[in-house]
Amino acid sequence: MNNNQISNSDMDIKKGALHPSILNQFRKNFEADQKNLLALNACAKTDPLEVCQQRHIIESTSHVFTHKVDSEIKPITNQKNSGRCWLFAALNVLRIPFVKQHQIEDFEFSQSYLFFCDKIERSNFFLNTIVNVLQRGEPVDGRLMSFLLHDPVADGGQWDMVVNLIKRYGVIPKKCFPESFCCETSSRLNGILKTKNSTQMHQFKSIMFSDSLIQFEQLIINYILLILPNAEKL
């Protein structure tokens, strides 16, 4: 082989591939350092993050605090297996002045109520977005439609979203709208709503007029009402 010829292995290396010879050299370099071997043995038996802790930092960190926060209002809230942290955080902050003003010891605003309202708003937003996208001529099997259908009614939210929900729907005591299975384990509800939205894709091209859209929104709301048993009381 002359100098102008390149073997397959040399070609792989030039393309940036990890050739066995390179990997062998990496291993030799690693094992040549005794500190690496010590770290390897430690991480094999212990959590790597625990191994990385520096003892002198732990000893010099003071856990004595000069300020004390008032005891949290009872009861302690629990979002369980759902992505409602933003609703819980906002309502927990909101209930502090409410409880103090009315001198109540045990009180919660209903997180499930705003959760239900949020699902309605998300479904409405999703359906109107689909109509707008189809009116622009986007293909049903295109990337944009695939992205919109990936997670149309997720749980997560942020400050401006909870503000808008409260402005539109207000808040109610938890006793008026208690927790349900699909609130505490929202993946089931989200999966059903996602499936119902996806299975209706073949009808989306006909949803170009408000009457058709309203009918489909009613279908989605019916499923939410079935899954969140307290919603029909509103």
C-alpha positions as CSV (number, residue, x, y, z in Angstrom):
1,M,0.0,0.0,0.0
2,N,1.5,3.3,-1.0
3,N,1.2,6.6,0.8
4,N,-1.9,7.6,-1.2
5,Q,-3.8,4.6,0.0
6,I,-5.8,4.7,3.3
7,S,-6.9,1.7,5.2
8,N,-10.4,1.3,6.5
9,S,-9.2,1.8,10.1
10,D,-7.4,4.9,9.2
11,M,-10.4,6.2,7.3
12,D,-12.6,5.6,10.4
13,I,-10.2,7.5,12.6
14,K,-10.1,10.4,10.2
15,K,-14.0,10.4,10.3
16,G,-13.9,10.8,14.1
17,A,-14.8,7.2,14.9
18,L,-13.6,5.6,18.2
19,H,-11.2,3.0,16.9
20,P,-10.3,0.2,19.3
21,S,-6.7,1.4,19.4
22,I,-8.0,4.8,20.6
23,L,-10.2,3.2,23.3
24,N,-7.3,1.0,24.5
25,Q,-5.1,4.1,24.9
26,F,-7.9,5.8,26.8
27,R,-8.0,2.9,29.2
28,K,-4.2,2.8,29.7
29,N,-4.2,6.5,30.4
30,F,-7.0,6.1,32.9
31,E,-5.4,3.1,34.7
32,A,-2.0,4.8,34.9
33,D,-3.3,7.3,37.4
34,Q,-3.7,5.8,40.9
35,K,-6.3,8.5,41.8
36,N,-8.6,7.2,39.0
37,L,-8.3,3.7,40.4
38,L,-9.2,4.9,43.9
39,A,-12.2,6.8,42.5
40,L,-13.2,3.7,40.5
41,N,-13.2,1.5,43.6
42,A,-15.1,4.1,45.7
43,C,-17.8,4.7,43.1
44,A,-18.3,1.0,42.6
45,K,-19.6,0.7,46.1
46,T,-21.0,4.2,46.9
47,D,-23.1,6.9,45.4
48,P,-20.8,9.0,43.2
49,L,-22.4,12.2,44.5
50,E,-21.6,11.1,48.1
51,V,-18.0,10.4,47.1
52,C,-17.7,13.9,45.7
53,Q,-18.6,15.6,49.0
54,Q,-15.8,17.5,50.5
55,R,-15.4,16.9,54.2
56,H,-14.0,20.4,55.1
57,I,-17.0,22.0,53.3
58,I,-19.4,19.9,55.4
59,E,-17.6,20.8,58.6
60,S,-17.5,24.5,57.9
61,T,-21.2,24.8,56.9
62,S,-23.4,26.1,59.6
63,H,-27.0,24.9,59.9
64,V,-28.0,27.4,62.6
65,F,-30.4,30.0,61.3
66,T,-31.2,33.5,62.6
67,H,-34.7,33.8,61.2
68,K,-37.7,31.6,61.7
69,V,-40.6,31.3,59.4
70,D,-44.1,31.0,61.0
71,S,-45.6,27.5,61.0
72,E,-47.2,26.5,57.8
73,I,-51.0,26.6,57.7
74,K,-52.6,23.2,58.2
75,P,-53.0,20.8,56.6
76,I,-49.8,20.1,54.7
77,T,-50.7,19.7,51.0
78,N,-49.7,16.9,48.7
79,Q,-49.9,16.9,44.9
80,K,-49.1,13.1,44.8
81,N,-48.5,11.7,41.4
82,S,-49.4,14.8,39.4
83,G,-47.7,17.8,37.8
84,R,-49.8,20.3,39.7
85,C,-46.9,21.9,41.7
86,W,-47.6,25.3,40.3
87,L,-51.3,25.1,41.4
88,F,-50.3,23.9,44.9
89,A,-47.7,26.6,45.3
90,A,-50.0,29.4,44.3
91,L,-52.9,28.2,46.4
92,N,-50.7,27.6,49.4
93,V,-49.5,31.2,49.2
94,L,-53.0,32.5,48.6
95,R,-54.5,30.7,51.6
96,I,-52.1,32.2,54.2
97,P,-53.6,35.7,54.3
98,F,-57.1,34.2,53.9
99,V,-56.7,31.9,56.9
100,K,-55.3,34.8,59.0
101,Q,-58.1,37.1,58.0
102,H,-60.8,34.6,58.9
103,Q,-59.0,33.0,61.8
104,I,-59.2,29.5,60.4
105,E,-56.9,26.7,61.6
106,D,-57.5,24.1,58.9
107,F,-58.2,25.2,55.3
108,E,-57.3,24.4,51.7
109,F,-58.4,25.8,48.4
110,S,-59.3,23.2,45.9
111,Q,-56.4,22.4,43.6
112,S,-58.6,19.9,41.7
113,Y,-61.0,22.7,40.7
114,L,-58.3,24.8,39.0
115,F,-56.9,21.6,37.6
116,F,-60.2,20.8,35.9
117,C,-60.5,24.4,34.6
118,D,-57.0,24.2,33.3
119,K,-57.8,21.0,31.4
120,I,-60.8,22.7,29.8
121,E,-58.7,25.7,28.8
122,R,-55.9,23.5,27.4
123,S,-58.3,21.4,25.4
124,N,-59.9,24.6,24.0
125,F,-56.6,26.0,23.1
126,F,-55.4,22.8,21.5
127,L,-58.5,22.4,19.3
128,N,-58.5,26.0,18.1
129,T,-54.8,25.6,17.3
130,I,-55.4,22.5,15.3
131,V,-58.1,24.3,13.3
132,N,-55.8,27.3,12.6
133,V,-53.0,25.0,11.6
134,L,-55.2,23.0,9.2
135,Q,-56.6,26.2,7.7
136,R,-53.0,27.2,6.8
137,G,-52.7,23.9,4.9
138,E,-50.5,22.0,7.2
139,P,-50.6,18.2,6.5
140,V,-52.2,16.0,9.2
141,D,-49.2,13.7,9.2
142,G,-46.6,16.6,9.2
143,R,-44.1,17.4,11.9
144,L,-46.0,20.4,13.3
145,M,-49.1,18.3,13.8
146,S,-47.0,15.5,15.4
147,F,-45.5,18.1,17.8
148,L,-48.9,19.5,18.8
149,L,-50.3,16.0,19.4
150,H,-47.3,14.9,21.5
151,D,-48.5,16.2,24.8
152,P,-51.5,18.5,24.3
153,V,-52.9,18.5,27.9
154,A,-49.8,18.3,30.1
155,D,-50.0,19.2,33.8
156,G,-47.2,21.7,34.1
157,G,-47.8,25.4,34.3
158,Q,-46.4,28.7,35.6
159,W,-47.4,31.9,37.4
160,D,-49.2,33.8,34.7
161,M,-51.3,30.7,33.9
162,V,-52.6,30.3,37.4
163,V,-53.2,34.0,37.6
164,N,-55.4,33.8,34.5
165,L,-57.2,30.8,35.8
166,I,-58.1,32.5,39.1
167,K,-59.2,35.7,37.3
168,R,-61.5,33.7,35.1
169,Y,-62.8,30.9,37.4
170,G,-62.0,32.1,40.9
171,V,-61.2,29.7,43.8
172,I,-63.3,27.4,45.9
173,P,-62.7,25.5,49.2
174,K,-61.4,22.0,48.8
175,K,-64.5,20.5,50.5
176,C,-66.6,21.8,47.5
177,F,-64.3,20.1,45.0
178,P,-62.2,17.3,46.7
179,E,-59.5,15.2,45.2
180,S,-60.2,12.3,42.8
181,F,-58.1,9.4,41.5
182,C,-57.3,11.2,38.2
183,C,-56.3,14.4,40.0
184,E,-53.9,12.6,42.2
185,T,-52.6,10.3,39.4
186,S,-53.0,12.5,36.4
187,S,-51.2,10.4,33.9
188,R,-54.4,8.3,33.4
189,L,-56.5,11.4,32.6
190,N,-53.8,12.9,30.4
191,G,-53.5,9.6,28.5
192,I,-57.2,9.4,27.8
193,L,-57.5,13.0,26.7
194,K,-54.4,12.6,24.4
195,T,-55.9,9.4,22.9
196,K,-59.3,11.0,22.3
197,N,-57.6,14.0,20.6
198,S,-55.4,11.7,18.5
199,T,-58.2,9.4,17.4
200,Q,-60.2,12.3,16.1
201,M,-57.5,13.5,13.8
202,H,-59.3,12.1,10.7
203,Q,-62.2,14.4,11.5
204,F,-60.0,17.5,12.0
205,K,-60.2,18.5,8.3
206,S,-64.0,18.9,8.7
207,I,-63.6,21.1,11.8
208,M,-63.4,24.4,9.9
209,F,-66.6,25.9,11.3
210,S,-67.4,27.0,14.8
211,D,-70.4,24.6,15.2
212,S,-68.2,21.6,14.4
213,L,-65.5,22.8,16.8
214,I,-68.0,23.3,19.6
215,Q,-69.4,19.8,19.1
216,F,-65.9,18.3,19.4
217,E,-65.1,20.5,22.4
218,Q,-68.3,19.1,24.1
219,L,-67.0,15.6,23.4
220,I,-63.7,16.3,25.1
221,I,-65.4,18.0,28.1
222,N,-67.7,15.0,28.5
223,Y,-64.6,12.8,29.0
224,I,-63.2,15.2,31.6
225,L,-66.6,15.3,33.4
226,L,-66.6,11.5,33.5
227,I,-63.1,11.3,34.9
228,L,-63.3,14.1,37.4
229,P,-66.5,13.2,39.3
230,N,-66.9,16.5,41.0
231,A,-66.9,18.6,37.9
232,E,-70.6,18.2,37.0
233,K,-71.5,20.1,40.2
234,L,-70.1,23.3,38.8
